């Protein structure tokens, strides 16, 4: 159990500890009991217990498959329905229902949006036992992203030929463990690169995890923006594992200005911490236009740790600085609440609670200003239940 990098991954470690023949595919002596205990708190692996695959996206279509669960001898719940909660970044959310398109596939379409839009979305799968599984399975960053439209790439690094033009260091210097290579799935790292063979990450070859009581970073060379200073974005693929930001911090800076940081609880969370643990390659778009006025750009991926509980840290692939399309002009019905609008329900209809001019109506069906549910609460509850059993917590 001590090999688990976080509470959800301790489910797999429990199965490994229970295994009696070195083959998890044929089950373990007590796997049904283990699955029931972990599943009650949403901590069992749904690919094993229900047969759900990680959702995939094709343009605006979001889908996932339900195959025969690996643990077929332990009958689990079945999929009863699924939704996609989505929103333009900075805009108002909406929900679509996924349909059972085939015997094994659920899918649905997010409405098309204008070029330059960054869409954020998450998938909620409802099971027959009353529980819900959310994707991405990362309570600290619970929405996927994708960018609409074409971009002009100004600079990219895919690490297939190394990272000789990057710099990296740590304090103390002995804890600089950045390296380029094929990931090996150690300590929560990915088992393969997003594209090609190599990634740039912290400790790919030892135990896969960052060191305690250290500050470390990797920095790009100075990037010439070739005269472009508007609509400059960082777009890259990330596999990041780090403890709740109350204890350990991951951050991105552009020209020495912080532009993104990992989730941090406002007060010491103890066993209920919301750790940032990616379980798949995640696309991330960061608008760095405000830092581009000089026509040059340096990016830094940093990490600071305290004296205990380490995760996989940064794993980077396909890091690019791009010129993005200008965001679409605001119009009523575009799901983005703009100045002068008091509601935004994604359509131009009257009589649904939000008028055709995006003003709240006195009477209506409440179509305005839909909201979504933060999945961090459920994950936090699971963490609280199992925290005293599986995780050590230090005192400051």
C-alpha positions as CSV (number, residue, x, y, z in Angstrom):
1,X,0.0,0.0,0.0
2,X,2.9,2.4,0.6
3,X,3.7,2.3,-3.1
4,X,0.5,4.2,-3.9
5,X,1.1,7.8,-5.0
6,X,-2.4,8.9,-3.9
7,X,-5.5,7.5,-2.3
8,X,-7.3,6.4,-5.6
9,X,-4.2,4.6,-6.8
10,X,-4.1,2.7,-3.5
11,X,-7.0,0.6,-4.9
12,X,-4.7,-1.0,-7.4
13,X,-2.0,-1.4,-4.8
14,X,-4.6,-3.2,-2.6
15,X,-5.3,-5.6,-5.4
16,X,-1.5,-6.2,-6.0
17,X,-1.1,-6.9,-2.3
18,X,-4.0,-9.4,-2.4
19,X,-2.8,-11.1,-5.6
20,X,-1.6,-14.7,-5.2
21,X,-0.3,-15.6,-8.6
22,X,1.2,-12.5,-10.2
23,X,-1.7,-12.0,-12.7
24,X,-4.3,-9.4,-11.9
25,X,-6.3,-10.3,-15.0
26,X,-7.5,-13.5,-13.4
27,X,-8.6,-11.8,-10.2
28,X,-7.4,-11.9,-6.6
29,X,-8.8,-13.9,-3.7
30,X,-10.5,-10.9,-2.1
31,X,-11.0,-8.6,-5.0
32,X,-14.8,-8.4,-4.6
33,X,-14.5,-7.3,-1.0
34,X,-11.8,-4.7,-1.9
35,X,-13.8,-3.4,-4.9
36,X,-17.0,-3.0,-2.8
37,X,-15.1,-1.1,-0.1
38,X,-13.3,1.2,-2.5
39,X,-16.3,1.5,-4.9
40,X,-18.5,2.8,-2.1
41,X,-16.4,6.0,-2.1
42,X,-15.8,6.3,-5.8
43,X,-12.2,5.1,-5.5
44,X,-12.4,1.8,-7.5
45,X,-11.0,1.9,-11.0
46,X,-14.1,2.1,-13.3
47,X,-12.2,0.4,-16.2
48,X,-12.0,-2.7,-14.0
49,X,-15.3,-2.6,-12.1
50,X,-17.7,-1.3,-14.8
51,X,-15.6,-1.5,-18.0
52,X,-15.8,2.3,-18.8
53,X,-13.0,3.6,-21.0
54,X,-11.6,7.1,-20.7
55,X,-13.7,9.5,-22.8
56,X,-12.3,10.6,-26.1
57,X,-13.1,13.6,-28.3
58,X,-13.4,13.9,-32.1
59,X,-14.0,17.5,-33.0
60,X,-17.1,18.3,-30.9
61,X,-18.2,14.7,-30.4
62,X,-17.5,13.3,-26.9
63,X,-17.8,9.6,-26.4
64,X,-16.8,6.6,-24.2
65,X,-17.1,2.9,-24.5
66,X,-18.4,0.4,-22.0
67,X,-16.7,-3.0,-22.4
68,X,-17.0,-6.1,-20.3
69,X,-15.3,-5.2,-17.0
70,X,-12.1,-7.0,-16.2
71,X,-13.5,-8.0,-12.9
72,X,-16.5,-9.8,-14.4
73,X,-16.6,-12.3,-11.5
74,X,-17.5,-9.4,-9.2
75,X,-20.7,-8.0,-10.8
76,X,-20.6,-4.2,-10.6
77,X,-23.1,-1.5,-11.4
78,X,-24.1,-0.7,-15.0
79,X,-24.2,2.6,-16.8
80,X,-27.6,4.3,-16.6
81,X,-26.8,7.6,-18.3
82,X,-24.2,10.2,-18.9
83,X,-23.9,13.9,-19.4
84,X,-21.2,16.4,-20.6
85,X,-21.0,19.7,-18.7
86,X,-19.3,22.2,-20.9
87,X,-18.5,25.9,-21.1
88,X,-16.5,28.4,-23.1
89,X,-13.5,29.4,-20.9
90,X,-14.7,32.3,-18.9
91,X,-18.3,31.7,-20.0
92,X,-21.6,30.2,-18.7
93,X,-21.9,26.5,-18.6
94,X,-24.5,24.1,-20.2
95,X,-25.2,20.4,-20.1
96,X,-25.8,17.9,-22.9
97,X,-27.0,14.3,-22.5
98,X,-24.9,11.5,-24.1
99,X,-26.9,8.9,-25.9
100,X,-26.3,5.2,-25.9
101,X,-25.4,5.3,-29.6
102,X,-24.5,1.6,-29.8
103,X,-24.6,-1.4,-27.5
104,X,-21.3,-0.3,-26.1
105,X,-20.8,3.4,-26.9
106,X,-22.2,6.6,-25.4
107,X,-21.7,9.8,-27.3
108,X,-23.0,13.3,-27.8
109,X,-22.1,16.7,-29.5
110,X,-21.0,19.9,-27.9
111,X,-22.5,22.8,-29.9
112,X,-20.1,24.3,-32.4
113,X,-18.3,27.5,-31.2
114,X,-16.3,30.2,-33.0
115,X,-12.6,30.0,-33.8
116,X,-10.5,31.2,-30.9
117,X,-12.7,29.6,-28.2
118,X,-11.3,27.4,-25.6
119,X,-13.9,24.9,-24.5
120,X,-13.8,23.3,-21.1
121,X,-15.8,20.2,-20.4
122,X,-16.2,17.2,-18.1
123,X,-18.1,13.9,-18.4
124,X,-20.4,12.6,-15.6
125,X,-21.4,8.9,-15.8
126,X,-24.4,7.8,-13.7
127,X,-24.4,4.2,-12.5
128,X,-27.2,1.8,-11.4
129,X,-26.0,1.9,-7.8
130,X,-26.6,5.6,-7.5
131,X,-23.0,6.7,-7.7
132,X,-21.4,9.0,-10.3
133,X,-18.0,8.8,-12.0
134,X,-16.5,12.0,-13.3
135,X,-13.9,12.5,-16.0
136,X,-11.3,13.8,-15.9
137,X,-10.5,11.9,-12.7
138,X,-8.7,14.8,-11.2
139,X,-10.6,16.8,-8.6
140,X,-8.0,19.5,-8.6
141,X,-8.5,20.2,-12.4
142,X,-11.9,18.7,-13.2
143,X,-12.4,20.0,-16.8
144,X,-10.8,19.0,-20.0
145,X,-9.9,21.7,-22.6
146,X,-9.8,21.9,-26.3
147,X,-9.1,24.8,-28.6
148,X,-11.4,25.7,-31.6
149,X,-9.7,26.8,-34.8
150,X,-6.2,26.8,-36.3
151,X,-3.1,28.3,-34.7
152,X,0.2,29.5,-36.1
153,X,3.1,27.8,-34.3
154,X,5.9,30.1,-33.5
155,X,8.0,27.7,-31.5
156,X,7.6,24.0,-30.4
157,X,9.5,21.4,-28.5
158,X,8.6,17.7,-28.7
159,X,11.8,16.4,-27.0
160,X,12.4,13.8,-29.7
161,X,15.9,15.3,-30.1
162,X,16.4,16.1,-26.4
163,X,16.1,19.4,-24.6
164,X,19.5,20.9,-25.0
165,X,18.1,24.4,-25.5
166,X,16.2,24.3,-22.2
167,X,17.8,25.0,-18.8
168,X,16.9,23.3,-15.5
169,X,18.0,23.4,-11.9
170,X,17.0,22.8,-8.3
171,X,17.7,24.0,-4.8
172,X,19.5,22.1,-3.4
173,X,21.2,21.4,-6.7
174,X,21.4,17.7,-6.0
175,X,17.6,17.5,-6.4
176,X,17.6,18.5,-10.0
177,X,16.1,15.4,-11.6
178,X,14.8,16.7,-14.9
179,X,15.5,14.4,-17.8
180,X,14.4,13.6,-21.4
181,X,13.5,10.1,-22.3
182,X,10.7,7.5,-22.7
183,X,8.5,7.5,-19.6
184,X,8.3,4.2,-17.8
185,X,5.1,4.6,-15.7
186,X,7.0,4.9,-12.5
187,X,5.5,6.7,-9.5
188,X,2.4,7.9,-11.3
189,X,4.3,8.9,-14.5
190,X,2.8,8.1,-17.9
191,X,3.7,4.8,-19.5
192,X,4.2,6.4,-22.9
193,X,4.7,9.8,-24.4
194,X,1.7,11.7,-25.8
195,X,3.4,11.8,-29.2
196,X,6.6,10.1,-30.4
197,X,8.8,8.5,-27.8
198,X,10.3,11.1,-25.5
199,X,9.0,13.5,-22.8
200,X,10.7,16.0,-20.5
201,X,10.0,15.3,-16.9
202,X,11.1,15.0,-13.3
203,X,12.8,11.6,-12.6
204,X,11.7,9.3,-15.4
205,X,14.0,6.4,-14.4
206,X,14.5,6.1,-10.6
207,X,11.2,6.1,-8.8
208,X,9.3,8.6,-10.9
209,X,8.7,11.1,-8.1
210,X,10.0,14.5,-7.2
211,X,12.2,15.0,-4.2
212,X,11.2,16.4,-0.8
213,X,12.1,19.9,0.5
214,X,13.2,21.2,-2.9
215,X,12.5,23.9,-5.5
216,X,13.1,22.9,-9.1
217,X,12.3,24.2,-12.5
218,X,12.8,23.8,-16.3
219,X,12.9,26.8,-18.5
220,X,12.6,27.3,-22.3
221,X,15.1,29.3,-24.3
222,X,14.1,32.9,-25.1
223,X,11.5,32.5,-27.8
224,X,11.3,35.1,-30.6
225,X,7.6,35.9,-31.2
226,X,8.5,37.1,-34.7
227,X,6.7,40.5,-34.3
228,X,3.5,38.9,-32.8
229,X,2.3,40.3,-29.5
230,X,-1.5,39.6,-29.7
231,X,-3.3,36.4,-29.0
232,X,-0.2,34.6,-27.9
233,X,-0.9,31.3,-26.2
234,X,1.0,28.4,-24.6
235,X,-0.4,25.1,-25.8
236,X,1.1,21.8,-24.5
237,X,0.4,18.4,-23.2
238,X,0.8,17.7,-19.5
239,X,0.9,14.7,-17.1
240,X,1.3,16.3,-13.6
241,X,1.1,14.8,-10.2
242,X,1.5,17.0,-7.1
243,X,0.2,17.2,-3.6
244,X,-2.5,19.8,-2.7
245,X,-1.0,23.2,-3.2
246,X,-1.2,24.0,0.5
247,X,1.8,21.8,0.8
248,X,3.5,21.5,-2.6
249,X,3.1,23.8,-5.6
250,X,3.4,23.5,-9.4
251,X,3.3,26.7,-11.4
252,X,4.0,28.1,-14.9
253,X,5.4,31.5,-15.5
254,X,5.9,33.5,-18.6
255,X,8.6,36.2,-18.6
256,X,8.8,35.7,-14.8
257,X,5.1,36.3,-14.3
258,X,3.0,33.4,-12.9
259,X,0.3,32.5,-15.4
260,X,-1.0,29.2,-13.9
261,X,-0.6,27.3,-10.6
262,X,-2.0,24.0,-9.2
263,X,-5.0,23.9,-6.9
264,X,-4.4,24.9,-3.3
265,X,-6.8,24.4,-0.4
266,X,-7.4,27.6,1.6
267,X,-6.6,26.0,4.9
268,X,-4.6,23.0,5.9
269,X,-6.7,20.1,4.5
270,X,-5.0,17.2,6.4
271,X,-6.4,13.9,5.0
272,X,-8.9,15.7,2.8
273,X,-6.4,17.4,0.6
274,X,-7.2,17.8,-3.1
275,X,-4.1,16.6,-4.9
276,X,-3.5,17.4,-8.5
277,X,-3.1,13.9,-10.1
278,X,-3.4,13.6,-13.9
279,X,-4.2,10.0,-15.0
280,X,-4.0,10.8,-18.7
281,X,-2.3,13.3,-21.0
282,X,-4.1,16.6,-20.7
283,X,-4.1,19.4,-23.2
284,X,-3.8,22.8,-21.6
285,X,-4.1,26.3,-23.2
286,X,-2.7,29.3,-21.3
287,X,-3.2,32.8,-22.6
288,X,0.1,34.6,-22.3
289,X,-0.7,37.6,-24.4
290,X,-0.3,40.0,-21.4
291,X,3.3,38.8,-21.0
292,X,4.2,39.1,-24.7
293,X,4.7,42.9,-25.1
294,X,8.4,42.7,-25.4
295,X,8.2,40.4,-28.4
296,X,10.2,37.7,-26.5
297,X,9.0,34.9,-24.3
298,X,10.5,32.6,-21.7
299,X,8.4,29.9,-20.0
300,X,9.2,28.3,-16.7
301,X,7.7,25.1,-15.3
302,X,8.4,25.1,-11.6
303,X,7.7,22.9,-8.6
304,X,8.2,23.4,-4.9
305,X,7.9,20.6,-2.3
306,X,7.8,20.3,1.5
307,X,9.2,17.6,3.6
308,X,6.9,14.7,2.8
309,X,4.5,13.0,0.4
310,X,5.7,13.2,-3.2
311,X,4.0,12.5,-6.5
312,X,5.1,12.2,-10.1
313,X,5.7,16.0,-10.7
314,X,5.9,17.5,-14.2
315,X,5.9,15.4,-17.4
316,X,5.8,17.6,-20.6
317,X,5.2,16.9,-24.3
318,X,4.6,19.0,-27.4
319,X,5.2,22.4,-25.8
320,X,4.3,25.2,-28.2
321,X,4.0,29.0,-28.3
322,X,1.3,29.8,-30.8
323,X,-0.6,32.7,-32.3
324,X,-4.3,31.9,-31.7
325,X,-7.3,33.3,-33.5
326,X,-8.9,36.3,-31.9
327,X,-11.8,35.3,-29.6
328,X,-15.2,35.5,-31.4
329,X,-17.2,38.7,-30.9
330,X,-19.7,38.5,-28.2
331,X,-23.3,37.9,-29.2
332,X,-26.4,37.0,-27.2
333,X,-26.7,33.2,-27.2
334,X,-23.0,32.4,-27.3
335,X,-22.9,31.0,-23.7
336,X,-20.5,33.8,-22.6
337,X,-21.9,36.4,-20.2
338,X,-20.8,39.8,-21.4
339,X,-21.2,43.4,-20.2
340,X,-24.8,44.4,-20.6
341,X,-26.2,40.9,-20.3
342,X,-27.9,39.7,-17.2
343,X,-28.1,36.0,-18.3
344,X,-26.8,33.8,-21.0
345,X,-28.4,30.4,-21.8
346,X,-26.9,29.7,-25.3
347,X,-30.0,30.6,-27.4
348,X,-31.9,33.6,-28.7
349,X,-35.3,32.5,-27.5
350,X,-37.8,34.4,-25.3
351,X,-39.9,32.7,-22.7
352,X,-37.3,30.4,-21.2
353,X,-36.2,32.6,-18.3
354,X,-33.5,34.4,-20.4
355,X,-34.8,36.7,-23.1
356,X,-33.6,36.9,-26.7
357,X,-31.5,40.0,-25.7
358,X,-30.0,38.1,-22.7
359,X,-31.9,39.7,-20.0
360,X,-33.5,37.8,-17.1
361,X,-37.2,37.4,-17.6
362,X,-39.7,37.8,-14.8
363,X,-41.4,34.5,-15.7
364,X,-39.8,31.5,-17.4
365,X,-38.3,28.1,-17.3
366,X,-35.1,29.1,-15.8
367,X,-32.9,28.6,-18.8
368,X,-30.6,31.3,-17.7
369,X,-27.2,30.9,-16.1
370,X,-26.9,27.2,-15.6
371,X,-24.4,26.0,-13.1
372,X,-22.3,23.0,-12.7
373,X,-21.3,20.9,-9.7
374,X,-17.7,20.9,-8.4
375,X,-16.6,17.3,-8.2
376,X,-13.9,18.0,-5.7
377,X,-16.4,17.5,-2.9
378,X,-16.9,13.8,-3.6
379,X,-13.3,13.2,-4.0
380,X,-12.6,15.1,-0.8
381,X,-15.1,12.9,1.0
382,X,-13.4,9.7,-0.3
383,X,-10.0,11.1,0.7
384,X,-11.3,11.9,4.2
385,X,-12.7,8.4,4.7
386,X,-9.5,6.6,3.6
387,X,-7.0,9.3,4.5
388,X,-6.1,8.0,8.0
389,X,-5.6,4.5,6.6
390,X,-3.5,5.1,3.5
391,X,-1.6,8.4,3.8
392,X,0.8,10.0,6.2
393,X,0.5,13.6,7.0
394,X,3.3,15.7,8.4
395,X,3.0,18.5,11.0
396,X,4.4,21.9,10.3
